[in-house]
Amino acid sequence: MKKLFCMLLIALLALSATALAEAELTDVTVILDYVPNTNHTGMYVALERGYYAEAGLNVTIIEPTEGATNTLIAVGKGDIGVSYQEDVTIARTLDEPLPIRAIATLIQHNTSGFVSWVGKDITSVADFEGKTYAGWGGPGEEAVLRAVMEAEGLDFSTLNMVISDGSGFTALEGDVDIEWFFEGWDCVTCQLNGFEVNYMPLNELDPRLDYYTPVLITNEDMIANHPETLRAFLAATERGYQDAIADPAGCAEILQKYAPDYSLEMLTISQEYLAKEFVADADRWGEMQQSVWDNYTEFMVEYGVIDAPIDSAELFTNDFLPEK
């Protein structure tokens, strides 16, 4: 009887200790920009391998209401969000600015570009006149197309812009001539389907287009009142991304648990591509440069996406990243 009592006491103490440890974890909600994909792998690795828990965090990662991540973070419905440099800049320059700021970049360089099907022999921007471009109707989309065409001395008004029907690369064999793809995702899909495309990287068309996409954002309340939570989150997240750099295939397997609609082959190829892009030529994961923010802000002003420049200190900070 005494032995049974001791065993029950030990079990109760263990349960109490576990409950106490869980109660001491700080809740953090992360809102993605889209469905889980290889841009996000480091966060899922940190979640799966317990890095967030070790940092004292109870992290929940959720998918967004379409196009609403910036707003949700701004009003405190989430603590960390996945966004883009363009969207952060626009959000901060609205008549009623959203109180958000970027705290890390997930990828160091813009890995997107224009694509066309090889069968249409559109190999450069010089071939864009009179063609049809299908996109998502973003505020900076027209500006980018106008800029790269005008740089070639072309008449932008001859480009027919339509909203994509979501069919992806298959549209390029029909009435659509040009789309905007991410090399580490959309181009991998083309590769696996044996669909050959001509790829034109944006950051080679205009150096100002080498902006950060995607980035992690938070709101000003978190920055002012919960800086240690942000530091803990980014330190654990950095560990996850370093794992994805060191072992892209193994981390692709972790991601597939959260992205089961995608084949392991696709996720692995994509992860191997991004393993070279997460840090690239930066001194550390997540670090952002003022010149990148200023250059793209200048571009956005020049092409009318925003009305006036904004101080980059209002757009991003590296203060919460792990030390070099």
Secondary structure, DSSP 8 states (H G I E B T S, - for coil): -HHHHHHHHHHHHHHHHHHHHHHHSEEEEEE-SSSS-GGGHHHHHHHHTTHHHHTTEEEEEE--STT-HHHHHHTTS-SEEEE-HHHHHHHHTSSS---EEEEEESSSS--EEEEEEGGGT--SGGG-TT-EEEE---TTHHHHHHHHHHHTT--GGG-EEEE--S-GGGGGGTT--BEEEETTTHHHHHHHTT--EEEEEHHHH-GGG----SEEEEEHHHHHH-HHHHHHHHHHHHHHHHHHHH-HHHHHHHHHHH-TTS-HHHHHHHHHHHTTTSSTTSSSTT---HHHHHHHHHHHHHTTSSSS---GGGTB--TTS---
